[in-house]
Amino acid sequence: MKELDAQAKAKLDALYERVVEHAGSFLGYPCNQKFDYRPLYRFLDHSLNNVGDPFRSATFRLNTHDIECEVIYRFAEFCRARQSDVWGYVTNGGTEGNMYGFYLARELYPEGLVYYSEDTHYSVSKILRLIKSRSIMIKSQENGEMDYDDLYETIRLHRDAPPIVIANIGTTMKGAVDDLDRINSIFSELALPAHYIHADAALSGMILPFVDAPQPYGFDAGVDSISISGHKMIGSPFPSGVVLAKKKNVERVARSVEYIGTLDTTLSGSRNGLSPLFLWYALKLRGEDGFRRLVESCLAVADYAVEQFRQRGIKAWRNRNANTVVFPRPSDRLVNRWQLAVHRDIAHIIAMPHVDTGMIDAFMLSFEQDLAQRSEGAA
Ligand SMILES: *Cc1c(COP(=O)(O)O)cnc(C)c1O
């Protein structure tokens, strides 16, 4: 086998060191760093490409479509849909799933008007520009949930356009869950039978199915499509995600494409055949009970972090069923040191499975040092 020259090798080694070093201080982003996929490494010697619709057999056989269908069915259960009622595929991440949801909504309701809250992920405004949908931003409440009075009034003023609402099932900064029951009752109060809800459940789509008292989040609560990231709660060496949508809507849109001679249901053409395999493996290995325990322990670590902040007189809090701990924005030095996500005057820690109380303790230590240094600087 041909080998890299010494300089290139050194570069690889340095990169590897950097990755290992930073993995130990990864507190601010919702990507689980704790996984072991070694039994799947032999598949890395092959080129697995899931191009096309996983539910339609193609001539191209070097794929994992059968495994992908199983993954979709599993997520259908998590999202409280009957297998026969939904269609979906494994995406490149939450963003692609959101894009698929909007694409479907726009095809169904070309005159639709999209509503999304201030706390919505940045991928959404990008997608709306891309698909050239008309949209209106709705105010948020302090905890990150949509302001339902503002939603009501805004939809009321535009009753002629079918509403397409993006509901956050776990906002990026605060882990807030928009109230699907409230959103649906707004539709009925205003007598708007033509409507669409896309749920952006990037992180909490793998939390709420496993808690005792979840907020409404799934197809049983009236969502039309839902996007969940695979590399967030589940954890994966590369990004992935899952999108699910009501099959009857997908078929209506697919037919119109069939008319021009193709049945091209996915947004991406070539798709990573390893992603469904890794997701399938993780789902099988842990099982539903395993995810229950995992989520429970994340929420316990989140509570521990809130408590540690409060003991130090810092106002920290979290939303119900969220592993995102919100606190006042610290210094940039601390933000960099712990890879914290910040927005204006707040920051957050996300208690993902690789975050334990020891890591929180270490963070608190540097948080205290930082506070001390800042008050010295001020004196
Ligand atoms: C992370 C996230 C996304 C985007 O997901 P990617 O997998 O990074 O594309 C979308 N929405 C929310 C709420 C997120 O937290």
The ligand as an SDF file (V2000), in Angstrom:
LIG
                    3D

 15 15  0  0  0  0  0  0  0  0999 V2000
  -29.3510   21.3300   14.9450 C   0  0  0  0  0  0  0  0  0  0  0  0
  -30.6610   21.8690   14.5570 C   0  0  0  0  0  0  0  0  0  0  0  0
  -31.0530   21.8970   13.2070 C   0  0  0  0  0  0  0  0  0  0  0  0
  -30.1480   21.5660   12.0710 C   0  0  0  0  0  0  0  0  0  0  0  0
  -29.7580   20.3150   12.0870 O   0  0  0  0  0  0  0  0  0  0  0  0
  -28.4700   19.8520   11.2680 P   0  0  0  0  0  0  0  0  0  0  0  0
  -28.5140   18.4020   11.5350 O   0  0  0  0  0  0  0  0  0  0  0  0
  -27.3060   20.5900   11.8810 O   0  0  0  0  0  0  0  0  0  0  0  0
  -28.6700   20.2290    9.8570 O   0  0  0  0  0  0  0  0  0  0  0  0
  -32.3290   22.3290   12.9100 C   0  0  0  0  0  0  0  0  0  0  0  0
  -33.1640   22.7250   13.8790 N   0  0  0  0  0  0  0  0  0  0  0  0
  -32.8200   22.7220   15.1670 C   0  0  0  0  0  0  0  0  0  0  0  0
  -33.8280   23.1570   16.1870 C   0  0  0  0  0  0  0  0  0  0  0  0
  -31.5560   22.3040   15.5520 C   0  0  0  0  0  0  0  0  0  0  0  0
  -31.2310   22.3170   16.8530 O   0  0  0  0  0  0  0  0  0  0  0  0
  1  2  1  0
  2  3  1  0
  2 14  2  0
  3  4  1  0
  3 10  2  0
  4  5  1  0
  5  6  1  0
  6  7  2  0
  6  8  1  0
  6  9  1  0
 10 11  1  0
 11 12  2  0
 12 13  1  0
 12 14  1  0
 14 15  1  0
M  END
$$$$
